[in-house]
Amino acid sequence: MTGEEFLNKVRSIKRITGIRWETVGDVLDADEVKVIITADGEEFSILVGHPKDTSKIEWCREVSIRLVIQKILQQEDIEAVLPTDLVEEINFARKVMKGGTYHE
């Protein structure tokens, strides 16, 4: 999927109902890490990376995840200054999806 196709996919989402981590291998020493998003009754994943090979996340994946997080904040009508760490942002979005707020 091209970047433009992904952007159009995110823009067309009516409602995101879930976001979660998925790991392959040991949770503390994973071979692969993904973020799974549930939107409009379908699941799709974004590969975060392969921590055993490198801790660096490719910029295009990081941007893709941040677009989804922004969509979650918009649908929940939350204006927040997000952490600059991607892992913290994902966990923040998970908390929002579970009914938490950014004040907790």
C-alpha positions in Angstrom: 0.0 0.0 0.0 1.4 3.4 -0.9 1.5 6.3 1.5 -1.3 8.0 -0.4 -3.5 4.9 -0.2 -2.9 4.6 3.5 -3.7 8.3 4.1 -7.0 7.8 2.2 -7.8 4.7 4.2 -7.3 6.6 7.5 -9.4 9.5 6.2 -12.2 7.2 5.2 -12.4 5.5 8.7 -15.7 6.3 10.4 -14.8 4.9 13.8 -11.8 3.4 15.4 -12.8 1.0 18.2 -9.6 -0.5 19.3 -5.8 -0.3 19.3 -3.5 -2.9 20.8 0.0 -4.2 20.7 0.9 -7.6 19.1 4.2 -9.3 19.5 5.8 -12.3 17.9 8.0 -14.2 20.3 8.8 -13.3 23.9 7.0 -10.1 25.0 10.1 -8.7 26.6 12.4 -9.8 23.7 10.1 -9.8 20.7 11.1 -10.8 17.2 8.4 -8.6 15.8 6.1 -5.8 17.1 2.9 -4.6 15.5 0.1 -2.2 16.4 -3.3 -3.7 15.6 -6.1 -1.2 14.8 -9.8 -2.1 14.8 -11.8 0.4 12.6 -15.2 0.1 11.0 -15.4 -3.6 12.0 -12.1 -4.5 10.4 -8.6 -5.0 11.7 -5.4 -3.9 10.1 -1.9 -3.8 11.4 1.1 -1.6 11.2 4.5 -3.2 11.7 6.5 -1.2 14.3 9.6 -3.2 13.8 12.0 -6.0 14.7 13.5 -5.1 18.1 16.1 -7.9 17.9 17.5 -6.4 14.7 17.1 -2.7 15.5 15.3 -0.4 18.0 14.9 2.2 15.3 11.4 2.6 13.8 11.2 3.5 10.1 9.8 7.0 9.7 7.0 5.9 7.3 5.7 3.4 9.9 5.9 6.0 12.7 4.0 8.6 10.6 1.3 5.9 9.8 0.8 5.1 13.5 0.7 8.8 14.4 -2.0 9.4 11.7 -4.1 6.7 13.4 -3.5 8.2 16.8 -4.6 11.6 15.5 -7.8 10.1 14.1 -8.5 8.6 17.6 -8.1 11.9 19.3 -10.3 13.7 16.7 -13.1 11.1 17.1 -12.9 11.4 20.9 -12.8 15.2 20.7 -9.6 15.4 22.6 -7.0 18.1 22.2 -3.8 17.1 23.8 -0.1 17.6 23.5 1.2 14.1 22.9 4.4 12.7 24.2 7.2 12.7 21.7 7.9 9.0 22.3 5.9 6.8 19.9 5.4 4.0 22.5 4.0 6.5 25.0 1.7 7.9 22.3 0.4 4.4 21.4 -0.3 3.7 25.1 -2.0 7.0 25.5 -4.3 6.2 22.6 -5.0 2.8 24.1 -6.0 4.5 27.3 -8.3 6.9 25.5 -9.9 4.0 23.7 -10.6 2.3 27.0 -12.5 5.4 28.2 -9.6 7.1 30.0 -8.6 10.7 29.6 -5.4 12.5 29.3 -5.8 13.9 32.8 -5.5 10.5 34.5 
